[in-house]
Amino acid sequence: MPKPRVSAAGGVAALAYAWKKGRDAGGVAKLYKRMRARNACKTCALGMGGQRGGMVNEERSFPEVCKKSVQAQTGDMQAPISESFFREHPIRELETWSSLRMEAAGRLAFPVSWTAGDTHFHRIRWDAALDRTARALADAPRDQVFFYSSGRSSNEAAFLMQTLARAYGTRNIHNCSHYCHQASGVALGRLVGSGTSTLSLDDLDQADLAIVAGANPASNHPRLIVKLVELRARGGTVIVVNPVKELGLVRFRIPSRLGSMLAGSDVSDLYLQPHVGSDIAVFKALLKGLAEEGAIDRAYLATHVDGWDAVEADARGTPWETLLEACGLTRAEIDRAVEKIAAASRGVMLWAMGLTHHEHGVANVTALANLALARGWVGREGCGLLPIRGHSNVQGVGSMGFTPAIKDAFAKAMEDAYQIPATGSPGLDTYGCMLAAEAGRIRAAVFLGGNLFASNPDRAWSAAALQKIGTTAYITTKLNEGHVHGRGAFHVLLPVRARDEEAQSTTQESMFNYVRLSDGGEAPPPGEIRSEVEVVCSLAARLLPPGPFPFATMTDHDAVRRAIARVVPGYEEIETIGESRREFHVAGRVFHEPHFATPSGKARATVPPLPSFRPSEGEFRLMTLRSEGQFNTVVYEDEDLYRGTTRRDVVMMSEADARRLGLSEDEPVDVVTVLGRMRVVAAFIDIPPGNLAMYYPEANAIVPRRIDRDSGTPAFKSVLARLERAGA
C-alpha cells in the first residue's frame, strides 16, 4: 500500500508547500501581500477574503487559508507566455501535454488564434479576434450557438454574458455546475424551493452532528476541516460516508491552531465505507433505524413536511438484508450511526460529487435530505443541508442567470426592465450542447473560462464534438487542455485579468449565499490583458444593435450591479455595494424557520428508489476522484500527498482484490470499461473489495456517457469496470 509522507493532513508539509510556492512566485512576502488584499479567494466556494481582508471569513476568523488558495494565487502570479512559445510548440505537441504542464506554461498575455489547417497558434489583434467571433455569432442560427461559463468569473461578467446571450436570441446558456452540483440544485429545489445551501457559515458553529457524505474536504476544501474539528471539540459527532478511507478525514494538523498543529486533531468519530454508488441504501438504512428506534420528529414532520408517510413506509418496508447487501455495511455499523444521529440535537448534512456524479445523483441527495427531515433538521438554526461547492463563484454564476432557464420572477423582471425574452422553454444544458456539437448543430460557442473538454466523460468523444464547432472563443487567464483539444474550425483565446487584477471591484457568491466584494487593483502581467467585462461589452457592441439594455455603459461595474439589483431576486443589496462596501447574504435562501420557498410553504419529501448499479461476476465498481494536488480539472502536482501516490496513471484498489488477482503494487494493469481500456499501474488503498478509484479527468477517457436524467449530470462515479493484467 502506498505510504503517504505524512501521518496527518495539513501540518508542516502544508506550510512548507506554501513557502515553496511563494518563493517560486517571486517571494513569500509578495505572495502574502496578494493573499491579504481585499479580494475573495479564487478557489473553493467556502469563501474568504473580500472587504474584511484576505484570509478572513465572514465570521472575522483569521488566518483562513489553505494550499488550494496558494495554488490558485501563485498560478496567477506566473510570468506571461511569450510569442516564441507558440512558434516553438505546434498544436500536435500541445495535444500531448498534461493539465499540469499546461497550467505551468504561464499567463496568456495576448490573443492567439488557430484556423483549420494551421500547425501552430498565431498571435492575433484584439479587434480582429472580436470581429471574427461576432461575425460567426451573427451568421449562425440562434439555436446553433451556446455560451458556457466556469465558476471563477465574476458576477458582473456572468450577468452581462447571459444578458448578451438572451438579447442575441439563444437560451443555450449553461455553466460548469451542470457537471458538478446540478443534481443538488434539482433535489433541493424540489425539497425546499431553493437550490442552494439552507444554512449559513455560523450554523456550523451551533451543530452537534455533521454527516459528511461523498466528499473529501481535507483535500478539496481544507478550511472546512476546521469547522469539523471545532464541532468535535464541543462534544459533537462527525460521521463520514465515503468508500475510500481518506487520511485527512481521519486526522488533520490545522496550521492556524497551535495545539492541532503540534498534536494533530481527530476529524471523524465514525467512518462508514460503503460500496461505490450505494448511498441511497446507506441513507435508507439509517432512516429505517431511526424509525424503528422512535427517533423521528413527528411534530415537525406533521406540520412542515408534505409526502413524509410514503418516505417512511418505503424505508420501513425495505428489508434489512436488501439494504445491507446493497451497501456492504454491517448492521452494527448502521446501528452505531443511528445511535449517534438519534442522540444529536442539531445536525448538518454536507456532501459533494460523491453523491451527485451518479445516474441517480438527484435521488442520492434526496435520500440524504430525507434523513435530515426525519430529525427536523431543515429550517432551524444550527441545522441544514450544505452542498460543498467547488469553484469560488460557481453559485454566483448561477444566481446571475447563466443557466438554460431562469426562475419566473427573474425572467419577468428581465422582460419588464429590458424587453429581453427570458420566459418560455429552456435552452440546451451542458450535455445537450455537447450532443448538438457532436451532431454538427453548433456553429459557434463562447466560453467564459473553464475547461469543458476535460469536464466531459469520454474524452475522445468530447474532443471530436467540440472540434465540429465552427467558431470557438475562450476567455481565459491561462492555457488548459480544452484550448487545444476543444478547438473549433476557427478558434481564439482571449486573455483576461484575474479577479485581483481587475481595475474595478467585482463580486462573488459563496456556497453559504454570502456575496463578497473584491477590490482588484493588482497589476496584471505585461501584455494585452483585458477585463472580462470589457471583453463581453466589446462583443456586445459588435453583435447587438442599440436596445433597452445599455451595454455601452456597462464597462462601469457599478452600472452592472445596478442592473443586477433591478432583476435578480435576492440581490437588491448589490446595487450600492461598490460604494457602501457592505457585503451581504442573498435574501430568501437561508432557512432558519421551517417555512420554505415552495407553494405550500412546506418541505416536499419524496421516495428515492434503490438503484440497480451492481457489478456482474468479475466486474468492479469504479469511481473517479480528485487528488490533493489538483483543483477540479487543474492539476498542480502529480503527487497525491494524502494517498501516497506519486503519479496519476494509477488504479486504486483494495489489497484483498489485488491478492485475489495476483497483482503487485505498481504492476501494470488494464482497466477495461464498455468504452475502452486504459493502461495504468496498481496502487493499494483502504477501499472495500470490489471497488476501484482512478483520477479525474484523465480517467474520463474510459468513463462512458451515462447521464442522470433528472439533472443532466454525467455519472463519473457509476462505472462498471474489469481489470486485466498487462499483456494477458
N, C-alpha and C positions, 0 to 999 in steps of 0.2 A: 504494500500500500504506500502511495506517495507520502512522504513525511514533510509537512509544512515546516518552514524555517522558524515559525513562531508557535508558541504554545497557546496563545490567545490572540484574537484580532486586536487591531489598534496598536497602542503602546509605542515603544521606541522605534519600531520599524516604520510606523506611520510618520512619526516626527522626522526620522532620518530621510524618508522619501520626500517629504515636503521641503526639507533643507536642500536636498539634491536638485529637485525640480526648480527651486528658487535660484540656485546658482546657475543652472542651465539657462534660465530665462533672463539672465542679466544681473542677478544679485538678489539675495534674500530680502534686503531692505526694499528693493524695487517691487518685489512680489508682495510684500506686506503692505506697502502703500496702496497697491491696486486692490488688494483684498479688503482693506479698511475703508475704501472710498464708499460713498453713499450710493451704492448700486446693488440691485438684487443679485443673489447668487445665480450663476449660469448653469448649474447642473440640475439637481433634482427639484421636484415641486414641493419639498418640505418647506423651502423658503427661508431666507435670512437676508440681511442687508437692507438696502433702501434708506429711508430717512433717519433711522436710528444708527446708521453707520454699518459698514461691512462687518460681517461675523457677529451680528447682533440680531436676535429674532424678535418677534412681536411681544414677547414677554421680557424683553430687555436683557436676556441672558447673553453673556459673553465669556469666552470666545466660542462662537458657533461656527465651526469649520471642520472640513474633512478632506480626505485625499481626493474625492471627486471634485470638490471646489478647486483645489490646487491644480488638478489635471486640466480642467477646463480653462482656468485662468492662464496658466503657463502656455497652453496650446495657442491662445490668442496673442500671446506676447512673442511668438516666433517671428523671425525675420521674414521679409517678403520673398516670394518666389521670383527669380529673375527671368527675363525673357529667354535667356540662353537655356534655361531648364527645359522649356517646351521644344526648343530646337534639338536638344540632346536626347530627349526621351520620346520616341514615337508612341503612337496610340497602342500598338500591339505590345510594346513593352509595358506600358502603364496598365494594360489589362491583366498583367501577371502580378501586379503589386498588391500587397495585403492592405487591409484597413490601417494597420499600424504604420506602414510605410507612407501611405497617402497622408495620414494625419501629420506625420513628422516632416513632410515636404516644406511646410511653411504657409504663410498667409498669401492668399491670392491678392495681387496688388493692381491688376489692370484686367479689363475684359479680354477673354480669349474665345475663339470660335473654332468650329470644325464643320466641314461640309462633306457629305458622302463622297468618297474617293480620296480625301486627304489622308496623308500618313501621319500628320502631326497637328496639334493645336497651333493656332496662329493668333497673334495679337490683333485686336480689332478696336476701332474707336467706339466710344460710348454711343455717340449718335447713330452710327451705322448699326450697332447691335440692337439698340432700341427700335430704330426704324424698321429693321427687318423683322423683329419679333412682332411689332404692331401690325405690319402688313400681313404676316401669316395669320394673326388673330382676325384681322378684318376680313380676310378672304375665306375663312373657314366657316362652315355651318356651325351655329352656336352649340348644337348638341354634339359636336365633334371636337370639343375643347374641354380641358379640365384645368383647375387651379388646385394646388396642393401646398400645405404648409407644415413645417415642423413645429415643435413646441418651444424653440428658442427665440422665435421672433417676438416683437413687442406687440402689445395690444393695439397700438396705433397703426402699425404696418398691417397687422392682420385685419383690422376693421376696414382699412382702406382697400386692401386687396379683395376682400369678399364683396365690398360695395362695388368696386370696379367690375368684378365678375358678374354680379347681378345686373348692373346697369348695362353691361355689354350684352347680356342676354343668355347666360348659361347658369344652371344650378349645379353643375358638376364641380362642386366645391367641397373639399374634404381635407382632413389633417391626419397627422400620424397617430392620433389616439384611436382611429378606426382599427389599427392593428395592435392596440395595447389594451386600453380600458373601455372600449366601446361597449363591451359586454357588461361592464359595471354600470355605465350610464343607462343602458337599456333596463337592467334589472332594478336599479334604484329609481329610475323614472316611473316604472310600473308600481314600485312599492310605496314611495312617498311623494312622487310627483316632481322630484328634482334629482338630476343625475350626478350630483357631486356629494362630497362628504357631508354627513349630517351633523358633524361636530366641529369644534374649533380646537386650536392647539391646547388651550388651558383645560379642556375637558380631559385630556390625557393625565393631567395632574390630579384629577379627582377620582379616577377609576381605580378599582381594586382588583380588576382582572382584565387581561388582554389575551385574545386569541390571534396569533399571527399565522395566517394560512397562505400557503403558496407564495411566500415572499422571503427574500434574503436581505433584509435591510442592512445587515452588517457589511455587506459588500456594496450594495446599491444605494442605500440611504443611511449612511453610518450614524448621522446625528440622531436618528430615531431611536437608536440603541440606548442613548442617554435616558430617554423617557421610559423605556422598559426597565432599565436598571433602577431608576428612581421609583418606579411603581413597586418593584420588589422590595426596595428599601423601606417603603411604607407598610410592608407586610402583605402586599398584594401578590398576585399569581400571574405568571406568564406561561401560556400553553402555545407551543409551536406545532403546526401541522405541516410537514414537509417530508417528502420521500428521502431527501438527502440530509444526513446529519452534517450541518454546517458549523464549522469551528466558531464563527462569530456569533452564532445564535446560542452557543453554549457558554462561551467565556469571552470577555472583551475587556481590554485595558483602555479606559477613557482618558486620553491625554490631558483633558482640561480638568480632571478630578484627580488630585494627588493620590488619595488612597486607592482609587481604582487603578491608576497608572502603576503604582508600586505592587499592589497585591492582586489586581485583576478583579473583575466582577462577574458573578454568575448572571446570565441573561434570562434563562428559562427554568421553570420548575418541572415541566412535563413536556417531553418531546415525542410526538406521535409521528411515526414514519409509515404512512400507508402506501399502497401501490400508486404509481403514476395514474392520474385520471380517475381516481376513486373517491374524490372529495365528497360527492353527494352521499355516498354510502356512509362516510365518516360522520357527516353532519346529521344525517337521519338517525344514525345510531345514537349520537349524543342527544338528539331531541327525544328519541324513544326512551332513553334512560331517564331524562328529566321528567317526562310524562309519567313513567312508572314510579318515580320517586316522589311524585306530587310537588315538583319544584317549578311549576309553571305559574305565571302571574295571571290568574283567572280574571281578576277585576280589570286589569289593563287590557287584556285581550277582548273582553266583552264590550268595553267602552271605546276602544281606539283602533281595532283591527277588524277588517272585513275578510271573510274567507278562511278563518282560522280552523273551523271544525274539520274541513276537508284535509288540511295540512296535518293536523294531529291524528286524524283517523288513518291517514296514509302511513305515518310513522309507526303508530301502534300496530297496524295491520301487516307491516313488513317483518317477516321472521328474522330473529337474531342471526340465524345461520346464513341467511341471504346477505345481510349487511356485512357480517364479519368476513365471510368468504370473499365478498367483492372488494373490501378494502385491505384485507390482510392483517388487520389489527386483532388483538385478543380481547375477550370480554373484560378481562382485568384492566387493560389499558383504558378501554371506554369507561369503565366504572370509576377509575381514578379521575378521569377528566370530568365526568358528570358530578362527582363529589365536589370538585373544586369550583365548577361553574355554579352549582347549587348554593355553595357557601358564600359566593360573592354578592355584593350589593349593587355595584356599578361596573358594567363591563363594556369594553370596546372591541370591535371586530376589525382587524386590519388584514388586507390581502393585496396581492399584486397579480402578476401574469401567470403564476402557478394555478390560479383559478380561471383566468379569462382566456388563456390560449388553448382552448379545447373546443371540440364541436358542440359541447354542452356548456360553454362558458357562462352564458346568462343563467342557466339552471344552477351552475355551481354557486354563483353569487347569491342567487335566490335562496338556496339551501342554507348558506351561512347566515343570511339575513333572517330567515325563519327562526334560527337559534336565538338571535338577539331579540326578536319579537316575543318568543316564549318567556323570556325573563323580564320583559318590559323595558328593554334597554335601547329603545329608539324614541327620541323625543323627550329625553331627560338630561339634565346636566351630569357630566362625568360618564356619559354613555354614548353609544352611537356606532355608526358604520363609516369606515375610513378606507377608501381605495387608495393605495400607496402609489401615487402617480410618478411618472418619470421626468420628462423634460420640465424645466423650470417655469415655462409659461404655457404648457400644453393645455391646461384648463382655461387659461385666459383666451387662447386662440379659439377654443370652442365657444366661450362666452361671447366673443366678438362676432359670432355667426359664420365662422369658417367651416360650415357643415352643409350637407346637401339640402337640409330643411332646417328652418328656424322656428321657434315657438310662435304661436299665433299673435301674442301681444307684440313681440319683436317685429314680426312680419308686417303687421298692420301699421306700426309706427314708421317703418321704412317706407311704406307706400304713402302714408299720410304726409310725412315730412318731405320726402324726396321723390315721390312718384316712381319709385323703383319697385318693380314687381317682385314680391317675395312670398306670396301665398300660393297655394296650389300644390301640385305633385312635386316631390323632391327630385333632385338630380341624382346622378350616379354616385355611389360611395367609392371608397378607395379600390376595393376589389372589383367593383363594377367597371370602373375606369380602366383597370388593368385588362379585364376581359374585352372591353371595347378596343383598347390598343392592340391586343392580340388579333382581333378581327379586322384591323386596319381601319377602324372607325374613329380614330383620334387624329386630327390634323395638327393640333398644336397643344402644348401643355406648358404651364408656368409653375415653377417650384420655388416657394418662399422658404429656402433652407431645406434640410432633410436629406435622406438617402433612401428614396422609395425603392430603388433597385434591391438593395441588401435587406430591406424590411420584408420582402415578399418570400413566401415559400417557393421552392422550385426555381433556383437561381437561373438556370438556363432559360426557362420559360419567361422569367421576369425580364432578362436582358433582351430576349427576342421580341417580346411585346413592346417594350419601351423603344426599341430601335425601329419599330414600324411607324412611329410618330413622325409627322412631317417636320415640326419645329419644336425643340425643347429649350427652354430658357430657365437656368438655375441661378437664383440669387443666393450668394454664399460667401462665407468668410475664408474657407479652406477647401482643399480637394478632398473628395471621398470616392469610394468605388462607383457610386452612381453616376458621377460625372464622366466616367469612362465607359462603363457598361450600359448606362441608361441614356445614351445619346441618340437623338433623332437625326433625320436626314440633314437638317441644319440645326446646329447645337451651339449654344452660347452660355458662358459662365460669367456672371456679373458680380464683381466684388463689392461687399458692403462692410460697414463698420460693425464691430461687436457692440454689445449693449453699453459697456462702459466707455466706448469711444464716440458715442453719439454727441453731436453738438448741442442738442436739446434733450430735455428729460423724456423718459419713456416709462411705461407702466407694465407690471407683470402681476399675475394672479397665482397664488399658491394653491396647493391641494386643500388647504383649510379655508378657501374662498377669501383669502386676505390679499388685497391689492396694494402693491408697493410702488413707490416712485423711485426710479433710478436717475441720478443726475447726469450720468455720462461724463464727458469732459476730458477723458484721457486722449492723448494723441494717437491716432491710428498709425500703422506702418506707412512709410512713404510710398506714394503711388497715386493711383486714380480711384481711391476707395470712396464710395458714396453712402449716404444714409439709406436704409431700407425705404423709409417714407418718401424720400426724394425719387428713388427708382420707381416706386409704384405711381407716384404722381406724374413722372415723366412718361410712363407708359400710358397712363390715362389721357394725357394731353394729346398723344398721337392717335389714340384709338377712339375716343369718345367725343361727340360734339358737345358744345356747352349745354348744360342741363341744370335741373334743380339742385343737384349735389355739386357744390363748388370745389371741384378738385384743384382748381388753380390756386385756392387759398390754403390748401391742406398741407403744404410744406411747413406750416406753423403747427407744431404739435398741440398747442393749447386749442387751436381751432378743431383739430381732430377730436380732442377729448370733449369739446362742447357738442360735437356731432354724436359721439358715443352716448353721452349723458341723455341726449334727446330721444334715443331709440332703444338702447339696450336695457332691458329690465334689471333692476337692482344696481345699476351703475350710475345712478344720479350724482353721487358724490364725486365722481371723476371730473366733473365739469370744472371745478376750481382747484384741483389737486396741484396743478403747476404753480399756483400762487400760494395756496394755503400750506402745501407740503404735508397735508393731513391724510395719512393712509387709512384704509377702511376695509371692513368686511362687506362682501356683496350681500345686499339685503335679500331676505326670503329663502335662504338656503340652510342655515344652521338651525336645527330644531332642538330647542331646549324645553319645549312643551309638546305634548303629543297631539298637535293639530297640524296636519300635513297639507301639502300643496296638491291634493287630489280633489276631485269633485265632491266627495263625501266628507273630506277633512280627515279621513281615517287612512291608516296604512292598509295596503292590499296584499294579503298573503296568498301565495299560490303554491301548488304542488309541483316540485321538480321531479321528473321521472328518473329512475336509475338508468344510466347509460349502458349501452351494450359493448363498450370498449373493453374487449378481453382478448388476450393473445391465444392463438392456436398452439398446438404442440410444436415446440422448437422456436417459438416467437418470443420476443421481449416487448415490454412497453418502453418506448423511447421518448424522452423529452429533451428539448434544447434549453440551455440556460446561459447566463452571462457569468463572466469571471470577475474577480476582484479588480483586475487590471483593465476593465473596459467600462463604458457607459453607453447603453443602447448599442448602436452599430459601430461606435467608435472604439477602437482598440488602442489603448495606451501602452500596454505591456503584454508580452507573451506569457509571462509567469502569472499563475493564479496563486497568489501567496497563501491564501487560506485553505486551498485544497492540495497544495504541494505539487501541482503540475507545472512544467516549465515550457510546454508547447501547447498549441491549440488543436492540433490534429490528433485528438485522443477520443476514445470512448470510455467513459467511466462506468464501472460495473462492480458488483459485489465479488469478494474473494471466493464465496461459495460457488457462484456461477463459473468463475474462472477455473476453479479446481475441477468442476464437473466437465468443463470443456477442454481441460488440459492446457489452459493458456497461462503464460507467464507475464509478469509485468513488463511493459514496453515491447511486447511481442506484436508484430504487425498483424492486423486483422481487418477483414472487410465487413463493414456494416451495410446490410442489404435491406432496402425497402421496395415497395412497389414501383418507386420512381427510378431506382438505380442503386449503385454501390459506391462506397467511399472507403478508401484505404487509410486506416489510422493505426494508432498503437493503443494497446490496452493499458488502462490505469485503474487501480482498485480503490474504491472509496466506500464509505459507510452508507449503503443504499440497500433496500430489501432485494433479495434474489428475484430475478425475473424482470428487473427494471434497469434501464440504461440512461445515461445522460451524455450529451455532446454540446459543444459550444456553438452558440448563435453568434453571428449569422453564417459562419462557414458551413455548418451542418444543414443549412437551408437547401443546399444542393440536393439532398435526398429527402427533404420533407415534402410530401405530396400536398396537393392543393385541396385540402378538405376544410370546409368553412362552417362556422357556427351560423346557422340560418337566421337566428334571431338578431345577431349583431353584425354579421359580415366579417368577423374576425377569424383569421386562419388558425388552424389547430396545430401550433408549433409544439405542443406537449401531448398530443394524442397520436403518436406514430407507432405503428407496429413494425418491428424490425427483426432480422435474423443476423447472427454472427457466423462468419466463415473464416477459418484460418487462411492466412495469405498463402496462395498457391495451391489450396486444396481443390 
